[in-house]
Amino acid sequence: MCWVDNIASYAMYTGFILGQHTHAVKIINNSCYYGLIPISHHGVDVGRYDTVGCIYPVHVSTSNLSSSLRIHLWDGEDYSAAGGNQEVADIYKQ
């Protein structure tokens, strides 16, 4: 369980892995392969998620996330997304 104010990553393979009862005010990921990986059985809450250049902005695995992932504001340019549609809409589900 934790409260994170503002966190950022740049040019990482995995931006952030957030566990149960995590509340983040603002997350910034730039040039990551996997931007955000929620691992939780009790919910992950993000106020603002700004992602630029992540192949998979969010990676969701049904074995690791059995609760909710709430992102209140999702912003950024997704120019390198796996789907190639240049929209911040690619969620990789496994």
C-alpha positions in Angstrom: 0.0 0.0 0.0 1.5 3.4 -0.9 0.8 6.9 -2.1 3.0 8.3 -4.9 2.9 11.9 -5.8 4.8 12.3 -9.1 7.1 9.7 -10.7 8.8 9.6 -14.1 10.9 7.2 -16.1 12.9 7.6 -19.3 14.3 5.0 -21.7 13.6 2.0 -19.5 12.4 -1.5 -20.6 9.7 -1.4 -18.0 8.5 2.0 -16.7 6.7 1.1 -13.5 5.2 -1.9 -11.8 2.4 -0.8 -9.4 1.2 -3.1 -6.7 -2.0 -3.3 -4.6 -3.6 -0.3 -3.0 -1.3 2.0 -5.0 -2.4 5.6 -5.6 -0.3 7.7 -7.9 -1.1 11.4 -8.6 1.0 11.6 -11.9 3.0 9.0 -13.8 5.2 10.0 -16.8 6.8 7.4 -19.0 8.9 8.3 -21.9 10.4 5.7 -24.4 9.7 2.5 -22.5 8.8 -0.9 -23.9 6.2 -1.5 -21.2 5.1 1.7 -19.6 2.9 0.6 -16.8 2.3 -2.9 -15.3 -0.4 -3.1 -12.6 -0.1 -6.1 -10.3 -2.9 -6.1 -7.9 -5.8 -7.8 -6.2 -7.0 -4.6 -4.5 -6.9 -1.9 -7.1 -4.5 0.6 -8.6 -5.5 4.2 -9.0 -3.7 6.8 -11.2 -4.7 10.4 -11.4 -2.8 11.3 -14.6 -0.8 9.0 -16.9 1.4 10.8 -19.5 3.1 8.4 -21.9 5.2 9.2 -24.9 6.8 6.6 -27.2 6.0 3.5 -25.2 5.4 0.3 -27.3 2.8 -0.9 -24.8 1.7 2.0 -22.5 -0.1 -0.5 -20.3 0.5 -4.2 -19.9 -2.3 -6.1 -18.2 -2.0 -9.8 -17.4 -5.1 -11.5 -16.1 -3.0 -13.6 -13.7 -1.6 -10.5 -12.1 -4.5 -8.1 -12.2 -7.8 -9.4 -10.7 -9.1 -6.0 -9.6 -9.5 -2.5 -11.0 -7.0 -0.2 -12.8 -8.3 3.3 -12.8 -6.6 6.0 -14.9 -8.5 9.3 -14.6 -6.6 11.2 -17.3 -4.6 9.4 -20.0 -2.4 11.8 -22.1 0.5 11.6 -24.5 1.6 10.7 -28.0 1.9 7.1 -28.8 4.0 7.3 -32.0 5.7 3.9 -31.5 2.7 1.9 -30.4 2.6 -1.8 -31.4 -0.7 -1.2 -33.3 0.8 1.7 -35.2 -2.3 3.8 -35.0 -0.6 6.7 -33.2 -3.3 6.8 -30.5 -2.9 6.2 -26.8 -5.2 3.3 -26.8 -3.0 0.2 -26.9 -3.3 -2.0 -23.9 -1.4 -5.2 -24.1 -3.4 -8.1 -22.6 -1.9 -11.4 -21.9 
